[in-house]
Amino acid sequence: MSKARLFDLSLFVAAVGLALFTHPSVVLDGTYIKAMLLYWVFASFYFQLRIVTRKGNSTIDYAISYTSSFGIFAGPLGTLIYEIFYRTTVYFYKKKTKTADPGELLDTFYNIGSFTLGGTAAYYLYTLLYPVAAHVPAGYWLLFLLVVCVTTFLSSGFLVITFALSGDIKTRKEAFDLLLRSRNLLDFSKVALTNALLLRLLQLEKWEMLIALFLLNYIVSLSFFSKSQSAQHKFERDKFEQMAYQDFLTGTFNRAHMDKRMNELDHSGESIGIVVADIDRFKKINDTYNHAVGDKVIIHFANILKDHLQEEDILFRSGGEEFTLFLRSKSFRECHLILQETLLDVERQAVKADYEDQQIEVHYSASFGLFYFKADQNTSMEKGYVRADQLLLESKKLGRNRLSAHNALAE
């Protein structure tokens, strides 16, 4: 058995030892049973709203925790009984829904031990400091904030140790990140306030109000969970759409997205400069070196183009070594100046690449065609693109490494 699993079991053994050999804070009577059943029912519902992440081979559940209030109310033994009851329910639920990890049984022992020790710490800390807190303005609420902070960091500390022993954490930075993951004063205050109210209602045996508080927390949590799921689904949809429209070599948009944007801008009445550019004698670069070096040159050219674009401009990789630019919200003169500067940058720079166990520098040039027009009923985006492509061919015929441009609005 691994060191991590031995540590998990040691937490369980420590929790059982504290529960059996310390004096329980409450009698295990009807009041305790009512409280335990209430916590069990609502904790089981809350389990569906947990946030699950993975660390290496381990799963972390960031579920809603009411360990502090129940631990203070029930003491070590009462908390142990409740945790055994609740964590066993979770274990069989995961088995039934086939969401259990391979080591789910040992994880259950870890959870029982960890949360029982957290509840025990809450009980003794509260018992020790309450006489002092009772004489301080808002002392009860401040005490609960302290209790929640201590129990949360204790639980996180257990996670850090077990992950360190299992090899899922290898650096101090990783341990620190996990220890403070999603921890802020607002989160602590929310948990502290809820647990403080729950304990007061438990002590007064206000069962209807206790149920109402649980229901309120469940409804609010369900609302946030639903919004979170919707946001996650939108993020995934956007990510898939981005992948569908992205050129993976250069990170620019691809031809499919170019066609989409051309349809959107068509007949918009916008004055726009369409630029078609490509790398001169690119086949020779591939033939002289290899396609890996050629890819480096394409990436380098794309990055130079990106450097000269403004926020409203759009860059596409429309072919192998060919790129298309939509220069927007600019005059013809501004478009022309941007491309002249780009040409100079291409000429001045060289691509560093690995070739046959040595690093080489590849110098290259590029040619551009700029067609400036208004996207209206007279000239479509498709026609503008064709005219820009013709201007690119003109640059090639004139000797390459140059810009050929036409301003249709000056006619």
Secondary structure as UniProt FT lines:
FT   HELIX           3..20
FT   HELIX           30..46
FT   HELIX           47..49
FT   STRAND          51..55
FT   TURN            56..57
FT   STRAND          58..62
FT   HELIX           67..96
FT   TURN            97..98
FT   TURN            102..103
FT   HELIX           104..133
FT   TURN            134..135
FT   TURN            137..138
FT   HELIX           139..166
FT   HELIX           172..179
FT   TURN            180..182
FT   HELIX           185..204
FT   HELIX           207..244
FT   TURN            248..250
FT   HELIX           255..265
FT   TURN            266..267
FT   STRAND          271..279
FT   TURN            280..281
FT   HELIX           282..288
FT   HELIX           291..307
FT   TURN            311..312
FT   STRAND          314..317
FT   STRAND          322..328
FT   HELIX           332..348
FT   STRAND          351..355
FT   TURN            356..357
FT   STRAND          358..362
FT   STRAND          366..374
FT   HELIX           381..397
FT   TURN            398..399
FT   STRAND          403..407
FT   HELIX           408..410
//
